[in-house]
Amino acid sequence: MNVLLDTHIVLWWLNGNDELSDSHKEIISNTDNLCYVGAGTILEIHIKSKPGKLKISDNYIDELKKVGFLEISINWIHSNQVKNFL
């Protein structure tokens, strides 16, 4: 299964937060699944960390790669296609 992880899920995974449900943990841990993180998530993490609302390690991107999360590029065409699912 291909999974696009949102910012909260990524942060909860990195921090081992209890708010991450067992089913989410199971999906992410399953090596048969491909877990993607978009550039928007990285941007949002930086925006939240600047005012001091969020503490995250400087090498969190390396941690994402080590876990096996994959980068996904989303462009205007992709974003426009969302209208087909609404």
N, CA, C and O atoms as a printed pandas DataFrame, in Angstrom:
     atom_number atom_name residue_name chain_id  residue_number  x_coord  y_coord  z_coord
0              1         N          MET        A               1    0.839   -1.162    0.000
1              2        CA          MET        A               1    0.000    0.000    0.000
2              3         C          MET        A               1    0.895    1.240    0.000
3              4         O          MET        A               1    1.929    1.268    0.667
4              5         N          ASN        A               2    0.494    2.249   -0.742
5              6        CA          ASN        A               2    1.167    3.551   -0.731
6              7         C          ASN        A               2    0.425    4.470    0.218
7              8         O          ASN        A               2   -0.803    4.559    0.184
8              9         N          VAL        A               3    1.195    5.165    1.080
9             10        CA          VAL        A               3    0.596    6.011    2.100
10            11         C          VAL        A               3    1.273    7.378    2.071
11            12         O          VAL        A               3    2.500    7.468    2.091
12            13         N          LEU        A               4    0.469    8.444    2.025
13            14        CA          LEU        A               4    0.987    9.799    2.138
14            15         C          LEU        A               4    0.741   10.255    3.569
15            16         O          LEU        A               4   -0.405   10.386    3.999
16            17         N          LEU        A               5    1.826   10.495    4.304
17            18        CA          LEU        A               5    1.722   10.853    5.715
18            19         C          LEU        A               5    1.588   12.358    5.876
19            20         O          LEU        A               5    2.314   13.127    5.245
20            21         N          ASP        A               6    0.657   12.771    6.724
21            22        CA          ASP        A               6    0.528   14.205    6.981
22            23         C          ASP        A               6    1.497   14.611    8.101
23            24         O          ASP        A               6    2.147   13.767    8.717
24            25         N          THR        A               7    1.574   15.896    8.341
25            26        CA          THR        A               7    2.560   16.445    9.269
26            27         C          THR        A               7    2.410   15.877   10.671
27            28         O          THR        A               7    3.402   15.498   11.292
28            29         N          HIS        A               8    1.192   15.814   11.176
29            30        CA          HIS        A               8    0.997   15.306   12.538
30            31         C          HIS        A               8    1.472   13.863   12.668
31            32         O          HIS        A               8    2.125   13.509   13.651
32            33         N          ILE        A               9    1.153   13.041   11.695
33            34        CA          ILE        A               9    1.560   11.642   11.743
34            35         C          ILE        A               9    3.086   11.540   11.750
35            36         O          ILE        A               9    3.652   10.764   12.519
36            37         N          VAL        A              10    3.747   12.316   10.901
37            38        CA          VAL        A              10    5.221   12.303   10.847
38            39         C          VAL        A              10    5.805   12.722   12.194
39            40         O          VAL        A              10    6.709   12.069   12.715
40            41         N          LEU        A              11    5.286   13.812   12.753
41            42        CA          LEU        A              11    5.801   14.297   14.040
42            43         C          LEU        A              11    5.531   13.290   15.155
43            44         O          LEU        A              11    6.407   13.029   15.979
44            45         N          TRP        A              12    4.340   12.732   15.184
45            46        CA          TRP        A              12    4.020   11.743   16.211
46            47         C          TRP        A              12    4.911   10.524   16.070
47            48         O          TRP        A              12    5.345    9.960   17.075
48            49         N          TRP        A              13    5.192   10.105   14.849
49            50        CA          TRP        A              13    6.064    8.944   14.628
50            51         C          TRP        A              13    7.482    9.247   15.135
51            52         O          TRP        A              13    8.076    8.443   15.854
52            53         N          LEU        A              14    8.005   10.394   14.758
53            54        CA          LEU        A              14    9.361   10.762   15.173
54            55         C          LEU        A              14    9.490   10.888   16.689
55            56         O          LEU        A              14   10.522   10.546   17.265
56            57         N          ASN        A              15    8.429   11.384   17.325
57            58        CA          ASN        A              15    8.474   11.612   18.772
58            59         C          ASN        A              15    7.952   10.442   19.589
59            60         O          ASN        A              15    7.962   10.493   20.819
60            61         N          GLY        A              16    7.497    9.392   18.925
61            62        CA          GLY        A              16    6.942    8.253   19.639
62            63         C          GLY        A              16    5.700    8.624   20.444
63            64         O          GLY        A              16    5.454    8.070   21.516
64            65         N          ASN        A              17    4.930    9.555   19.923
65            66        CA          ASN        A              17    3.762   10.095   20.613
66            67         C          ASN        A              17    2.656    9.046   20.718
67            68         O          ASN        A              17    2.387    8.312   19.766
68            69         N          ASP        A              18    2.025    8.988   21.882
69            70        CA          ASP        A              18    0.937    8.037   22.119
70            71         C          ASP        A              18   -0.320    8.346   21.310
71            72         O          ASP        A              18   -1.207    7.500   21.197
72            73         N          GLU        A              19   -0.403    9.554   20.747
73            74        CA          GLU        A              19   -1.588    9.896   19.955
74            75         C          GLU        A              19   -1.616    9.135   18.631
75            76         O          GLU        A              19   -2.660    9.060   17.982
76            77         N          LEU        A              20   -0.490    8.575   18.229
77            78        CA          LEU        A              20   -0.447    7.766   17.009
78            79         C          LEU        A              20   -1.110    6.424   17.312
79            80         O          LEU        A              20   -0.649    5.672   18.170
80            81         N          SER        A              21   -2.175    6.140   16.610
81            82        CA          SER        A              21   -2.951    4.926   16.890
82            83         C          SER        A              21   -2.157    3.669   16.545
83            84         O          SER        A              21   -1.204    3.709   15.767
84            85         N          ASP        A              22   -2.569    2.567   17.135
85            86        CA          ASP        A              22   -1.924    1.286   16.850
86            87         C          ASP        A              22   -2.032    0.932   15.375
87            88         O          ASP        A              22   -1.099    0.377   14.796
88            89         N          SER        A              23   -3.179    1.256   14.761
89            90        CA          SER        A              23   -3.343    0.939   13.335
90            91         C          SER        A              23   -2.382    1.768   12.478
91            92         O          SER        A              23   -1.836    1.268   11.494
92            93         N          HIS        A              24   -2.175    3.046   12.857
93            94        CA          HIS        A              24   -1.204    3.868   12.128
94            95         C          HIS        A              24    0.207    3.304   12.302
95            96         O          HIS        A              24    0.969    3.216   11.339
96            97         N          LYS        A              25    0.546    2.927   13.518
97            98        CA          LYS        A              25    1.875    2.347   13.781
98            99         C          LYS        A              25    2.090    1.092   12.954
99           100         O          LYS        A              25    3.168    0.875   12.401
100          101         N          GLU        A              26    1.051    0.269   12.875
101          102        CA          GLU        A              26    1.141   -0.976   12.117
102          103         C          GLU        A              26    1.350   -0.700   10.621
103          104         O          GLU        A              26    2.172   -1.353    9.977
104          105         N          ILE        A              27    0.614    0.257   10.078
105          106        CA          ILE        A              27    0.741    0.603    8.656
106          107         C          ILE        A              27    2.145    1.119    8.366
107          108         O          ILE        A              27    2.776    0.699    7.396
108          109         N          ILE        A              28    2.635    2.030    9.205
109          110        CA          ILE        A              28    3.957    2.624    8.986
110          111         C          ILE        A              28    5.062    1.595    9.171
111          112         O          ILE        A              28    6.052    1.611    8.439
112          113         N          SER        A              29    4.904    0.708   10.131
113          114        CA          SER        A              29    5.935   -0.295   10.423
114          115         C          SER        A              29    5.993   -1.410    9.382
115          116         O          SER        A              29    7.016   -2.080    9.243
116          117         N          ASN        A              30    4.913   -1.605    8.662
117          118        CA          ASN        A              30    4.848   -2.679    7.674
118          119         C          ASN        A              30    5.749   -2.330    6.492
119          120         O          ASN        A              30    5.471   -1.386    5.754
120          121         N          THR        A              31    6.820   -3.086    6.314
121          122        CA          THR        A              31    7.803   -2.789    5.261
122          123         C          THR        A              31    7.251   -3.021    3.854
123          124         O          THR        A              31    7.888   -2.639    2.872
124          125         N          ASP        A              32    6.079   -3.641    3.746
125          126        CA          ASP        A              32    5.444   -3.790    2.435
126          127         C          ASP        A              32    4.787   -2.487    1.985
127          128         O          ASP        A              32    4.496   -2.310    0.802
128          129         N          ASN        A              33    4.556   -1.584    2.924
129          130        CA          ASN        A              33    3.933   -0.294    2.614
130          131         C          ASN        A              33    4.999    0.747    2.290
131          132         O          ASN        A              33    6.070    0.759    2.896
132          133         N          LEU        A              34    4.701    1.615    1.336
133          134        CA          LEU        A              34    5.581    2.739    1.008
134          135         C          LEU        A              34    4.983    3.994    1.630
135          136         O          LEU        A              34    3.871    4.397    1.291
136          137         N          CYS        A              35    5.730    4.605    2.543
137          138        CA          CYS        A              35    5.255    5.787    3.258
138          139         C          CYS        A              35    5.944    7.024    2.703
139          140         O          CYS        A              35    7.169    7.139    2.749
140          141         N          TYR        A              36    5.153    7.936    2.184
141          142        CA          TYR        A              36    5.670    9.146    1.547
142          143         C          TYR        A              36    5.434   10.369    2.426
143          144         O          TYR        A              36    4.438   10.468    3.143
144          145         N          VAL        A              37    6.391   11.301    2.345
145          146        CA          VAL        A              37    6.295   12.580    3.035
146          147         C          VAL        A              37    6.495   13.666    1.985
147          148         O          VAL        A              37    7.479   13.646    1.245
148          149         N          GLY        A              38    5.568   14.608    1.921
149          150        CA          GLY        A              38    5.642   15.681    0.942
150          151         C          GLY        A              38    6.457   16.864    1.435
151          152         O          GLY        A              38    6.687   17.033    2.633
152          153         N          ALA        A              39    6.883   17.673    0.485
153          154        CA          ALA        A              39    7.658   18.877    0.806
154          155         C          ALA        A              39    6.855   19.825    1.681
155          156         O          ALA        A              39    7.430   20.549    2.493
156          157         N          GLY        A              40    5.544   19.833    1.532
157          158        CA          GLY        A              40    4.693   20.682    2.356
158          159         C          GLY        A              40    4.799   20.332    3.827
159          160         O          GLY        A              40    4.716   21.212    4.684
160          161         N          THR        A              41    4.979   19.061    4.127
161          162        CA          THR        A              41    5.156   18.627    5.510
162          163         C          THR        A              41    6.449   19.186    6.084
163          164         O          THR        A              41    6.474   19.660    7.220
164          165         N          ILE        A              42    7.523   19.131    5.305
165          166        CA          ILE        A              42    8.809   19.666    5.756
166          167         C          ILE        A              42    8.689   21.171    5.983
167          168         O          ILE        A              42    9.193   21.700    6.973
168          169         N          LEU        A              43    8.029   21.842    5.070
169          170        CA          LEU        A              43    7.811   23.286    5.210
170          171         C          LEU        A              43    7.016   23.598    6.480
171          172         O          LEU        A              43    7.364   24.507    7.233
172          173         N          GLU        A              44    5.960   22.845    6.703
173          174        CA          GLU        A              44    5.130   23.067    7.888
174          175         C          GLU        A              44    5.911   22.822    9.179
175          176         O          GLU        A              44    5.737   23.553   10.154
176          177         N          ILE        A              45    6.762   21.809    9.194
177          178        CA          ILE        A              45    7.591   21.539   10.373
178          179         C          ILE        A              45    8.502   22.721   10.659
179          180         O          ILE        A              45    8.654   23.123   11.812
180          181         N          HIS        A              46    9.107   23.279    9.625
181          182        CA          HIS        A              46    9.992   24.435    9.826
182          183         C          HIS        A              46    9.217   25.663   10.292
183          184         O          HIS        A              46    9.683   26.394   11.165
184          185         N          ILE        A              47    8.051   25.892    9.724
185          186        CA          ILE        A              47    7.231   27.036   10.132
186          187         C          ILE        A              47    6.843   26.901   11.607
187          188         O          ILE        A              47    6.891   27.880   12.353
188          189         N          LYS        A              48    6.465   25.712   12.024
189          190        CA          LYS        A              48    6.052   25.497   13.409
190          191         C          LYS        A              48    7.226   25.545   14.375
191          192         O          LYS        A              48    7.051   25.903   15.540
192          193         N          SER        A              49    8.416   25.193   13.912
193          194        CA          SER        A              49    9.552   25.141   14.823
194          195         C          SER        A              49   10.193   26.505   15.049
195          196         O          SER        A              49   10.844   26.707   16.074
196          197         N          LYS        A              50   10.031   27.435   14.134
197          198        CA          LYS        A              50   10.659   28.751   14.270
198          199         C          LYS        A              50   10.149   29.540   15.464
199          200         O          LYS        A              50   10.964   30.063   16.223
200          201         N          PRO        A              51    8.838   29.655   15.670
201          202        CA          PRO        A              51    8.387   30.456   16.813
202          203         C          PRO        A              51    8.545   29.733   18.155
203          204         O          PRO        A              51    8.112   30.243   19.188
204          205         N          GLY        A              52    9.156   28.562   18.140
205          206        CA          GLY        A              52    9.352   27.828   19.379
206          207         C          GLY        A              52    8.179   26.953   19.783
207          208         O          GLY        A              52    8.149   26.436   20.900
208          209         N          LYS        A              53    7.210   26.778   18.887
209          210        CA          LYS        A              53    6.055   25.932   19.181
210          211         C          LYS        A              53    6.417   24.452   19.135
211          212         O          LYS        A              53    5.758   23.622   19.763
212          213         N          LEU        A              54    7.456   24.133   18.397
213          214        CA          LEU        A              54    7.806   22.745   18.138
214          215         C          LEU        A              54    9.312   22.569   18.270
215          216         O          LEU        A              54   10.092   23.338   17.709
216          217         N          LYS        A              55    9.707   21.549   19.016
217          218        CA          LYS        A              55   11.129   21.219   19.105
218          219         C          LYS        A              55   11.355   19.938   18.321
219          220         O          LYS        A              55   10.685   18.929   18.537
220          221         N          ILE        A              56   12.310   20.000   17.409
221          222        CA          ILE        A              56   12.633   18.837   16.581
222          223         C          ILE        A              56   14.130   18.844   16.334
223          224         O          ILE        A              56   14.744   19.907   16.249
224          225         N          SER        A              57   14.711   17.679   16.220
225          226        CA          SER        A              57   16.159   17.600   16.025
226          227         C          SER        A              57   16.549   18.190   14.676
227          228         O          SER        A              57   15.766   18.179   13.726
228          229         N          ASP        A              58   17.756   18.699   14.612
229          230        CA          ASP        A              58   18.242   19.295   13.365
230          231         C          ASP        A              58   18.382   18.266   12.247
231          232         O          ASP        A              58   18.338   18.619   11.068
232          233         N          ASN        A              59   18.549   17.017   12.606
233          234        CA          ASN        A              59   18.749   15.982   11.588
234          235         C          ASN        A              59   17.510   15.101   11.386
235          236         O          ASN        A              59   17.627   13.923   11.049
236          237         N          TYR        A              60   16.321   15.685   11.595
237          238        CA          TYR        A              60   15.104   14.883   11.492
238          239         C          TYR        A              60   14.882   14.332   10.085
239          240         O          TYR        A              60   14.269   13.276    9.933
240          241         N          ILE        A              61   15.366   15.020    9.063
241          242        CA          ILE        A              61   15.208   14.490    7.700
242          243         C          ILE        A              61   16.005   13.202    7.542
243          244         O          ILE        A              61   15.545   12.261    6.895
244          245         N          ASP        A              62   17.202   13.154    8.132
245          246        CA          ASP        A              62   17.977   11.907    8.124
246          247         C          ASP        A              62   17.217   10.801    8.850
247          248         O          ASP        A              62   17.244    9.644    8.430
248          249         N          GLU        A              63   16.537   11.159    9.943
249          250        CA          GLU        A              63   15.737   10.179   10.677
250          251         C          GLU        A              63   14.596    9.653    9.810
251          252         O          GLU        A              63   14.293    8.461    9.830
252          253         N          LEU        A              64   13.963   10.551    9.044
253          254        CA          LEU        A              64   12.889   10.120    8.142
254          255         C          LEU        A              64   13.417    9.123    7.114
255          256         O          LEU        A              64   12.779    8.109    6.829
256          257         N          LYS        A              65   14.584    9.424    6.566
257          258        CA          LYS        A              65   15.179    8.527    5.569
258          259         C          LYS        A              65   15.557    7.186    6.195
259          260         O          LYS        A              65   15.367    6.134    5.584
260          261         N          LYS        A              66   16.090    7.227    7.406
261          262        CA          LYS        A              66   16.517    6.009    8.095
262          263         C          LYS        A              66   15.329    5.086    8.354
263          264         O          LYS        A              66   15.450    3.865    8.256
264          265         N          VAL        A              67   14.194    5.670    8.679
265          266        CA          VAL        A              67   12.974    4.894    8.913
266          267         C          VAL        A              67   12.466    4.291    7.612
267          268         O          VAL        A              67   11.762    3.281    7.624
268          269         N          GLY        A              68   12.821    4.909    6.490
269          270        CA          GLY        A              68   12.377    4.406    5.192
270          271         C          GLY        A              68   11.301    5.249    4.546
271          272         O          GLY        A              68   10.749    4.863    3.516
272          273         N          PHE        A              69   10.987    6.413    5.140
273          274        CA          PHE        A              69   10.022    7.296    4.508
274          275         C          PHE        A              69   10.607    7.825    3.208
275          276         O          PHE        A              69   11.811    8.058    3.102
276          277         N          LEU        A              70    9.747    8.009    2.233
277          278        CA          LEU        A              70   10.162    8.439    0.908
278          279         C          LEU        A              70    9.668    9.850    0.625
279          280         O          LEU        A              70    8.606   10.255    1.100
280          281         N          GLU        A              71   10.440   10.585   -0.144
281          282        CA          GLU        A              71   10.061   11.933   -0.551
282          283         C          GLU        A              71    9.112   11.843   -1.743
283          284         O          GLU        A              71    9.317   11.047   -2.660
284          285         N          ILE        A              72    8.085   12.662   -1.712
285          286        CA          ILE        A              72    7.171   12.723   -2.850
286          287         C          ILE        A              72    7.069   14.174   -3.302
287          288         O          ILE        A              72    6.904   15.089   -2.495
288          289         N          SER        A              73    7.169   14.351   -4.572
289          290        CA          SER        A              73    7.037   15.692   -5.148
290          291         C          SER        A              73    5.611   15.881   -5.633
291          292         O          SER        A              73    5.086   15.065   -6.390
292          293         N          ILE        A              74    5.002   16.943   -5.200
293          294        CA          ILE        A              74    3.634   17.249   -5.616
294          295         C          ILE        A              74    3.666   18.591   -6.333
295          296         O          ILE        A              74    4.098   19.597   -5.770
296          297         N          ASN        A              75    3.208   18.599   -7.574
297          298        CA          ASN        A              75    3.221   19.841   -8.346
298          299         C          ASN        A              75    1.787   20.355   -8.550
299          300         O          ASN        A              75    0.833   19.784   -8.022
300          301         N          TRP        A              76    1.655   21.411   -9.303
301          302        CA          TRP        A              76    0.344   22.009   -9.527
302          303         C          TRP        A              76   -0.626   21.041  -10.189
303          304         O          TRP        A              76   -1.809   21.014   -9.850
304          305         N          ILE        A              77   -0.137   20.257  -11.117
305          306        CA          ILE        A              77   -1.010   19.288  -11.814
306          307         C          ILE        A              77   -1.565   18.288  -10.813
307          308         O          ILE        A              77   -2.761   17.994  -10.816
308          309         N          HIS        A              78   -0.692   17.766   -9.955
309          310        CA          HIS        A              78   -1.153   16.818   -8.941
310          311         C          HIS        A              78   -2.196   17.460   -8.032
311          312         O          HIS        A              78   -3.251   16.883   -7.765
312          313         N          SER        A              79   -1.880   18.665   -7.565
313          314        CA          SER        A              79   -2.789   19.365   -6.660
314          315         C          SER        A              79   -4.138   19.625   -7.316
315          316         O          SER        A              79   -5.177   19.529   -6.663
316          317         N          ASN        A              80   -4.127   19.950   -8.588
317          318        CA          ASN        A              80   -5.368   20.218   -9.317
318          319         C          ASN        A              80   -6.214   18.952   -9.446
319          320         O          ASN        A              80   -7.439   19.049   -9.522
320          321         N          GLN        A              81   -5.607   17.788   -9.472
321          322        CA          GLN        A              81   -6.337   16.550   -9.638
322          323         C          GLN        A              81   -7.151   16.172   -8.402
323          324         O          GLN        A              81   -8.018   15.302   -8.472
324          325         N          VAL        A              82   -6.876   16.819   -7.278
325          326        CA          VAL        A              82   -7.649   16.558   -6.077
326          327         C          VAL        A              82   -9.127   16.834   -6.303
327          328         O          VAL        A              82   -9.981   16.180   -5.705
328          329         N          LYS        A              83   -9.429   17.791   -7.157
329          330        CA          LYS        A              83  -10.837   18.135   -7.430
330          331         C          LYS        A              83  -11.628   16.935   -7.921
331          332         O          LYS        A              83  -12.845   16.882   -7.741
332          333         N          ASN        A              84  -10.956   15.974   -8.538
333          334        CA          ASN        A              84  -11.625   14.780   -9.053
334          335         C          ASN        A              84  -12.084   13.847   -7.933
335          336         O          ASN        A              84  -12.899   12.954   -8.166
336          337         N          PHE        A              85  -11.568   14.047   -6.729
337          338        CA          PHE        A              85  -11.895   13.153   -5.618
338          339         C          PHE        A              85  -12.806   13.820   -4.589
339          340         O          PHE        A              85  -13.179   13.197   -3.595
340          341         N          LEU        A              86  -13.163   15.071   -4.820
341          342        CA          LEU        A              86  -14.014   15.797   -3.870
342          343         C          LEU        A              86  -15.475   15.692   -4.247
343          344         O          LEU        A              86  -16.332   16.244   -3.557
